[in-house]
Amino acid sequence: MLDFYKIGLRLRETRVSKKISMEKLAQLSGVSFTTIYRIEKGAKPDAETIAKIAVALGVSTDFLLCINELKGQDTESSYEFIMQRLNKLKNIENLLSPQELKLFGEKLKDLANELGKE
């Protein structure tokens, strides 16, 4: 069963991590500020609204709806773990040679493609 409070938290965390205000998300998605505010507070969103918001944020609807958690996967902690690791990589260009950086980028793309297939 969907947990609308968790969906609201996921929406807010994603929006904040991308440094997008509710006003900006409303503009990008075509969803009203009030609707976004209500969803973040735990209101039940409709499918079209979630789809618009997901596109605007560049995430999947499954991610916003915490679908993997319903399947028994702890994506929230996985997401936090990945975000922590990515934040540590911000200065990676200072640690790797140009060739190593290119190889790292290719491997990261391969990983993203594999994750997208699941």
Backbone bond lengths (Angstrom), bond angles and torsions (degrees), N, CA, C in turn:
res aa  C-N    CA-C-N  psi(-1)  N-CA   C-N-CA  omega(-1)  CA-C   N-CA-C  phi
1 M - - - 1.439 - - 1.527 109.02 -
2 L 1.325 116.24 140.48 1.452 120.79 -179.23 1.526 110.74 -70.80
3 D 1.323 115.18 138.49 1.457 122.40 177.25 1.530 106.64 -105.63
4 F 1.316 117.06 102.65 1.458 121.25 -173.90 1.523 112.42 -67.09
5 Y 1.326 116.80 -28.86 1.462 119.77 175.68 1.539 109.79 -65.33
6 K 1.342 116.87 -44.05 1.469 121.10 178.34 1.523 111.28 -64.53
7 I 1.325 116.15 -38.60 1.468 120.23 177.81 1.525 109.44 -60.94
8 G 1.331 116.05 -43.42 1.462 120.27 178.16 1.520 111.98 -61.65
9 L 1.328 116.00 -42.45 1.461 119.97 177.82 1.525 111.08 -63.60
10 R 1.328 115.80 -43.65 1.470 120.12 179.86 1.531 110.10 -61.33
11 L 1.337 116.10 -43.44 1.460 120.16 178.85 1.527 110.27 -60.41
12 R 1.319 116.65 -48.86 1.464 120.51 -178.02 1.525 111.25 -62.87
13 E 1.329 117.59 -47.02 1.467 121.21 -179.92 1.522 111.25 -59.33
14 T 1.315 116.01 -42.26 1.461 120.11 -179.43 1.520 110.38 -66.93
15 R 1.307 116.05 -45.97 1.469 120.76 -179.87 1.525 110.84 -60.57
16 V 1.319 116.83 -46.40 1.465 121.24 -178.78 1.530 110.59 -66.62
17 S 1.327 117.52 -40.82 1.467 119.89 -179.38 1.524 111.82 -64.28
18 K 1.331 116.28 -26.55 1.466 120.88 177.92 1.528 111.80 -93.25
19 K 1.340 115.33 4.59 1.466 122.21 178.14 1.527 111.93 56.57
20 I 1.335 114.28 46.64 1.467 121.15 178.81 1.519 107.99 -115.73
21 S 1.303 116.41 125.68 1.465 120.17 177.57 1.527 109.58 -75.32
22 M 1.321 116.41 164.92 1.463 120.00 176.42 1.528 109.92 -62.25
23 E 1.325 116.26 -38.01 1.464 120.03 179.07 1.532 110.97 -62.07
24 K 1.333 115.96 -45.61 1.461 120.55 179.97 1.529 110.51 -65.52
25 L 1.324 117.63 -41.29 1.460 120.61 178.23 1.523 110.34 -62.75
26 A 1.311 116.78 -37.86 1.469 120.24 177.18 1.534 109.99 -61.14
27 Q 1.319 116.83 -42.72 1.469 120.96 178.33 1.525 111.19 -64.99
28 L 1.327 116.19 -46.87 1.464 120.90 -176.75 1.526 112.92 -66.09
29 S 1.329 116.25 -35.25 1.462 120.51 -172.92 1.525 114.11 -96.55
30 G 1.327 116.90 -21.50 1.458 119.32 -174.11 1.521 112.31 78.61
31 V 1.329 116.28 14.47 1.463 122.88 177.61 1.524 106.68 -104.38
32 S 1.309 117.65 139.82 1.464 119.71 -176.09 1.527 112.04 -66.17
33 F 1.321 114.79 151.49 1.456 121.98 175.80 1.529 109.98 -53.97
34 T 1.318 116.28 -44.65 1.463 121.44 -178.11 1.519 111.62 -59.97
35 T 1.326 116.60 -41.83 1.465 120.55 179.32 1.519 110.82 -64.82
36 I 1.329 116.82 -44.09 1.461 120.57 178.47 1.527 109.84 -61.41
37 Y 1.318 116.37 -44.73 1.462 121.15 178.49 1.529 110.62 -58.05
38 R 1.315 116.36 -46.05 1.477 120.71 -178.48 1.523 111.83 -64.68
39 I 1.329 116.63 -41.43 1.471 119.45 178.46 1.527 109.69 -62.78
40 E 1.324 117.06 -43.82 1.460 120.16 179.68 1.527 111.84 -62.74
41 K 1.321 117.30 -23.55 1.465 121.67 178.48 1.526 112.13 -92.09
42 G 1.357 117.82 0.23 1.456 120.26 174.28 1.515 116.04 110.84
43 A 1.337 117.51 7.21 1.460 119.82 177.81 1.531 110.53 -71.92
44 K 1.306 116.12 152.09 1.469 122.09 -179.56 1.532 109.61 -75.33
45 P 1.332 117.28 120.05 1.465 119.86 177.29 1.522 111.18 -88.79
46 D 1.318 116.27 153.89 1.467 117.87 173.84 1.532 108.66 -89.75
47 A 1.301 116.52 165.61 1.468 122.54 -173.86 1.527 112.00 -61.22
48 E 1.320 117.44 -43.14 1.468 120.62 -178.79 1.523 111.07 -63.09
49 T 1.319 116.52 -40.58 1.464 120.56 179.49 1.522 110.96 -64.33
50 I 1.328 116.87 -45.83 1.473 120.28 178.36 1.524 110.50 -61.00
51 A 1.322 117.05 -40.84 1.466 120.53 179.41 1.526 110.95 -62.20
52 K 1.318 117.70 -43.80 1.463 121.41 179.83 1.524 111.50 -64.25
53 I 1.314 115.63 -43.13 1.468 120.14 -179.94 1.527 110.42 -66.48
54 A 1.324 117.03 -42.06 1.465 120.73 179.76 1.522 110.94 -60.24
55 V 1.318 117.02 -44.56 1.464 120.77 178.63 1.526 110.05 -61.60
56 A 1.320 116.49 -45.59 1.465 120.77 -178.68 1.532 111.73 -62.14
57 L 1.319 117.01 -34.90 1.468 121.39 -179.66 1.525 113.27 -88.11
58 G 1.331 117.09 -12.06 1.462 120.61 -179.04 1.513 113.03 73.63
59 V 1.337 116.67 34.40 1.464 121.81 177.92 1.523 108.81 -127.86
60 S 1.307 116.27 169.72 1.461 119.42 178.76 1.529 110.30 -85.10
61 T 1.309 115.28 157.91 1.460 119.58 175.11 1.527 109.95 -65.90
62 D 1.323 117.26 -35.39 1.467 120.57 176.93 1.524 110.61 -58.33
63 F 1.319 116.37 -41.12 1.460 120.33 179.18 1.529 110.15 -63.01
64 L 1.335 117.17 -49.12 1.466 119.94 -179.46 1.523 111.97 -62.88
65 L 1.316 116.36 -35.89 1.464 120.37 -177.87 1.525 113.09 -85.95
66 C 1.329 116.89 2.22 1.470 122.56 179.01 1.531 111.01 58.12
67 I 1.320 116.73 37.53 1.470 121.93 -176.00 1.517 111.88 -61.11
68 N 1.335 118.51 -41.77 1.466 120.45 -178.94 1.514 111.65 -61.96
69 E 1.328 117.25 -30.79 1.462 120.09 177.20 1.518 110.39 -66.52
70 L 1.325 116.59 -32.82 1.458 119.85 178.02 1.521 110.70 -67.32
71 K 1.334 116.62 -25.46 1.457 121.93 179.31 1.522 111.52 -88.28
72 G 1.332 116.91 5.34 1.456 120.49 177.45 1.513 114.84 93.82
73 Q 1.328 117.99 7.84 1.454 120.49 178.10 1.518 108.98 -98.88
74 D 1.304 117.23 138.02 1.457 121.45 -179.75 1.520 109.25 -90.00
75 T 1.333 116.66 77.79 1.452 119.89 -176.19 1.515 112.40 -74.45
76 E 1.320 117.51 -25.10 1.461 118.65 -179.73 1.519 110.49 -63.38
77 S 1.324 117.38 -49.31 1.456 119.11 179.62 1.525 110.44 -70.44
78 S 1.324 118.23 -33.31 1.461 121.16 176.07 1.519 110.09 -64.10
79 Y 1.317 116.09 -42.98 1.459 121.60 179.01 1.525 109.74 -61.19
80 E 1.330 116.79 -47.01 1.459 120.78 179.24 1.524 110.85 -61.55
81 F 1.324 116.76 -42.41 1.458 121.76 179.29 1.526 110.25 -60.49
82 I 1.313 116.17 -47.81 1.465 120.72 -179.51 1.520 110.64 -62.88
83 M 1.339 117.49 -43.32 1.461 120.33 -179.70 1.530 110.67 -63.62
84 Q 1.314 118.08 -38.97 1.463 120.84 177.14 1.517 110.39 -61.56
85 R 1.331 116.02 -44.55 1.463 119.89 -179.68 1.526 111.21 -66.03
86 L 1.317 117.66 -40.97 1.460 120.39 179.22 1.527 111.28 -64.50
87 N 1.328 116.77 -38.04 1.464 119.74 177.30 1.523 111.42 -62.15
88 K 1.332 117.23 -33.83 1.455 120.70 178.06 1.531 111.73 -70.68
89 L 1.322 116.23 -20.82 1.465 120.69 -178.07 1.530 113.24 -87.84
90 K 1.327 117.77 0.94 1.463 120.60 -176.10 1.531 112.53 -54.13
91 N 1.313 117.91 -35.65 1.463 121.29 -177.55 1.519 112.23 -103.85
92 I 1.316 116.48 26.96 1.471 119.37 -175.59 1.531 112.53 -63.54
93 E 1.334 117.02 -29.16 1.462 118.43 -178.99 1.526 111.53 -62.51
94 N 1.328 117.61 -22.25 1.464 121.18 176.99 1.525 112.35 -80.51
95 L 1.323 116.76 -15.00 1.461 120.90 -175.74 1.525 113.17 -101.13
96 L 1.329 117.17 -20.88 1.463 121.01 -175.07 1.519 111.50 -117.24
97 S 1.317 114.85 152.98 1.458 120.28 173.63 1.531 108.30 -73.27
98 P 1.329 118.66 164.33 1.469 119.96 178.16 1.527 113.20 -56.58
99 Q 1.335 117.69 -37.65 1.463 120.82 178.92 1.526 110.79 -67.98
100 E 1.325 116.75 -43.39 1.457 120.93 178.56 1.526 110.78 -64.28
101 L 1.327 115.93 -39.38 1.456 120.82 179.30 1.529 110.90 -63.88
102 K 1.329 116.69 -40.28 1.470 120.90 177.94 1.529 110.25 -64.06
103 L 1.319 117.11 -45.70 1.466 121.51 179.02 1.523 110.33 -62.29
104 F 1.328 117.32 -42.56 1.459 121.61 178.29 1.531 110.22 -59.75
105 G 1.334 116.99 -44.79 1.462 120.96 178.96 1.518 112.15 -60.89
106 E 1.328 116.35 -41.18 1.464 120.44 178.47 1.526 110.99 -64.15
107 K 1.320 116.69 -43.30 1.469 120.73 179.59 1.525 110.89 -65.35
108 L 1.322 116.36 -37.40 1.458 120.76 178.47 1.534 110.61 -65.53
109 K 1.328 117.17 -39.78 1.468 120.71 176.53 1.528 110.69 -64.46
110 D 1.327 116.36 -42.06 1.476 120.40 177.95 1.535 110.36 -59.77
111 L 1.319 116.21 -43.93 1.453 120.66 179.11 1.530 110.98 -63.16
112 A 1.322 116.78 -43.55 1.467 120.52 179.25 1.522 110.16 -61.89
113 N 1.316 117.25 -40.52 1.469 120.75 178.05 1.519 111.11 -63.85
114 E 1.317 117.06 -43.03 1.467 120.67 178.91 1.526 111.22 -63.10
115 L 1.332 116.60 -42.92 1.456 120.06 179.52 1.517 111.40 -65.04
116 G 1.321 116.03 -33.18 1.464 120.59 179.40 1.517 113.19 -69.73
117 K 1.317 117.99 -20.50 1.455 122.74 -178.92 1.529 112.00 -81.64
118 E 1.329 117.45 -18.66 1.469 121.07 -176.31 1.495 111.89 -79.10
